[in-house]
């Protein structure tokens, strides 16, 4: 059973020093997710593994987010990586978007449970035209291939902003295709961070938006997936 001290210790081992109050919020988050998941099956989660596999795994991208940034978590699901980043970085303004109504209901309940303010929008990323070029950064974890993620996320990011994509094992082929897609959408590769986390290979790919996304993008999801850039 995870607890406050264990969560704090795991995050410290991963390189993230947090205070007691923040560790308590992570503990509340985990317990609430486990309880809620029994009723609504929000995400696959193991309570013992979650502090490493979900909390610690969500935090490395925070270093690429500028102070006070408006951040969108695309395909937020159980809140990863956006909510753990928000707990670590209270300076950011977070919006979580997801196409699944049950997951959005969970996220709204989680915000109240934690006493941490973040917005939740039940919308598909490719249909979120009202948020076009609104955010300073987009984060996304375990959603899709980089070339697909680029078309889903970059339209939401303002010029000068960043797409921060979390990956497990990252092949050179996926990286190349992701870079090609991002360049067609007005972004360039900023950095690739490869690292190990509790024995697992991880990578974060960061694209920087240098010009507006051309008209006509994003396309419908079926087209994005069947004919990626």
C-alpha positions in Angstrom: 0.0 0.0 0.0 1.4 3.3 -1.1 1.6 6.1 1.5 3.0 9.6 1.8 6.5 8.7 2.8 6.8 6.0 0.1 5.5 8.3 -2.6 7.9 11.1 -1.5 10.8 8.6 -1.5 10.1 7.3 -5.0 9.8 10.8 -6.4 13.1 11.7 -4.7 14.8 8.7 -6.1 13.5 9.8 -9.6 15.1 13.2 -9.0 12.1 15.2 -7.8 12.2 16.7 -4.3 8.7 17.5 -3.0 7.5 18.8 0.4 5.2 16.9 2.7 2.1 18.8 1.6 2.7 17.9 -2.1 3.4 14.3 -1.2 0.1 14.2 0.6 -1.7 15.4 -2.5 -0.1 12.7 -4.5 -1.2 10.2 -1.9 -4.8 11.5 -2.1 -4.6 11.4 -5.9 -3.6 7.8 -6.0 -6.1 6.6 -3.4 -8.9 8.5 -5.2 -7.9 7.1 -8.6 -7.9 3.5 -7.3 -11.3 3.9 -5.6 -12.8 5.6 -8.6 -11.4 3.1 -11.0 -13.2 0.2 -9.2 -16.5 1.8 -10.3 -15.7 3.4 -13.6 -12.5 1.6 -15.0 -10.8 4.9 -15.9 -7.3 3.5 -16.5 -5.2 0.4 -15.9 -3.4 1.0 -12.6 -1.6 -0.9 -9.9 -1.5 0.9 -6.6 2.0 -0.3 -5.7 3.5 0.5 -9.1 1.7 3.8 -9.7 4.1 6.2 -7.8 6.9 5.1 -10.2 5.0 4.2 -13.4 2.5 7.2 -13.3 3.7 9.9 -11.0 7.5 9.8 -11.4 7.0 9.0 -15.1 4.9 12.2 -15.6 7.3 14.7 -14.1 10.4 14.8 -16.3 8.6 16.9 -19.0 8.1 19.7 -16.5 11.6 21.0 -17.1 10.6 22.0 -20.6 7.6 24.1 -19.5 8.3 27.8 -19.0 7.2 29.6 -15.8 3.5 30.6 -15.7 2.7 28.7 -18.9 -0.7 27.8 -20.1 -0.5 24.0 -20.6 -2.9 21.6 -22.3 -2.8 17.8 -21.5 -4.0 16.1 -24.6 -5.7 12.7 -24.0 -5.4 13.2 -20.3 -7.2 10.1 -19.2 -6.4 9.5 -15.6 -4.6 12.9 -15.5 -1.2 11.9 -16.7 1.1 13.7 -17.2 -0.7 17.0 -16.6 -2.0 16.7 -13.1 1.3 15.4 -11.5 3.1 18.3 -13.3 0.5 20.7 -11.9 1.2 19.3 -8.4 4.9 19.9 -8.9 4.5 23.2 -10.7 1.6 25.2 -9.3 2.7 28.2 -11.4 1.3 26.6 -14.6 -2.3 27.0 -15.8 -3.5 23.5 -16.7 -6.3 22.4 -19.0 -7.0 18.6 -19.5 -8.8 17.5 -22.6 -10.2 14.0 -23.3 -12.7 12.5 -25.7 -14.0 10.2 -23.0 -16.8 11.6 -20.9 -16.1 9.2 -18.0 -12.5 10.3 -17.8 -13.5 13.9 -17.8 -15.9 13.3 -15.0 -13.1 11.7 -13.0 -10.8 14.6 -13.7 -13.3 17.2 -12.5 -13.9 15.2 -9.3 -10.1 14.9 -8.8 -9.7 18.6 -9.0 -12.2 19.1 -6.2 -10.7 16.2 -4.2 -7.2 17.7 -4.4 -8.3 21.3 -4.0 -6.2 22.0 -7.0 -7.7 24.1 -9.8 -7.4 22.9 -13.4 -9.9 23.0 -16.3 -11.3 19.9 -17.9 -12.8 19.9 -21.4 -14.7 16.9 -23.0 -13.5 17.4 -26.5 -11.5 15.7 -29.2 -8.2 17.4 -29.8 -8.7 17.7 -33.6 -12.1 19.3 -33.0 -10.9 21.8 -30.4 -10.9 24.8 -32.9 -11.7 27.3 -30.1 -8.4 26.5 -28.5 -6.3 26.9 -31.7 -2.9 28.4 -30.8 -4.0 29.2 -27.2 -1.5 27.2 -25.2 2.2 27.8 -24.4 2.7 24.0 -24.1 1.0 20.8 -24.9 1.9 17.6 -23.0 0.8 14.1 -24.0 1.7 10.6 -22.8 1.0 7.2 -24.2 -1.5 8.5 -26.9 -0.1 7.8 -30.3 2.9 7.9 -32.7 4.7 11.2 -33.0 3.5 12.0 -36.5 -0.1 11.6 -35.3 0.6 13.5 -32.1 2.0 16.4 -34.1 -1.2 17.0 -36.0 -3.4 16.5 -32.9 -1.4 18.8 -30.6 0.5 21.5 -32.6 -2.6 23.3 -33.7 -3.4 24.0 -30.0 0.1 25.5 -29.3 0.9 29.2 -29.9 3.9 30.2 -31.9 6.9 30.0 -29.7 5.3 27.3 -27.6 6.2 23.6 -27.3 4.8 20.1 -27.8 6.2 17.8 -25.1 5.6 14.2 -26.1 6.3 11.3 -23.7 7.4 8.0 -25.2 8.7 4.7 -24.0 11.2 3.1 -26.4 11.6 5.6 -29.3 12.7 4.3 -32.6 14.7 6.4 -35.1 12.0 5.8 -37.7 9.3 7.2 -35.4 11.4 10.2 -34.6 12.2 10.9 -38.2 8.5 10.6 -39.2 7.5 12.8 -36.3 10.1 15.5 -37.2 8.8 15.5 -40.8 5.2 15.9 -39.7 6.1 18.6 -37.2 8.0 20.6 -39.8 4.9 20.5 -42.1 2.9 21.9 -39.3 5.2 24.8 -38.4 7.4 23.3 -35.8 11.0 22.2 -35.4 12.7 19.6 -33.2 13.9 21.3 -30.0 15.4 18.4 -28.2 15.1 14.6 -27.5 15.7 13.5 -23.9 16.4 9.8 -23.5 16.7 8.4 -20.0 16.1 5.5 -17.7 13.4 5.4 -15.1 13.4 2.5 -12.6 14.9 0.2 -15.3 12.6 1.3 -18.1 13.7 3.1 -21.3 12.0 6.5 -21.6 12.1 9.4 -24.0 10.6 12.9 -24.2 10.5 14.6 -27.6 10.1 18.4 -27.6 9.0 20.3 -30.7 9.0 24.1 -30.8 6.4 26.0 -32.8 8.0 28.5 -35.1 5.1 29.4 -37.4 1.3 29.0 -37.5 -0.2 25.6 -38.5 -1.3 25.8 -42.2 -5.0 26.0 -42.9 -6.7 22.7 -43.3 -5.0 21.1 -40.3 -5.8 19.2 -38.2 -7.8 16.9 -40.4 -10.4 14.5 -39.2 -9.0 11.8 -36.9 -9.7 8.9 -39.3 -7.7 10.7 -41.9 -4.9 11.6 -39.5 -4.4 8.0 -38.5 -4.9 6.4 -42.0 -2.8 8.9 -43.8 -0.3 10.5 -41.3 1.9 13.3 -42.5 
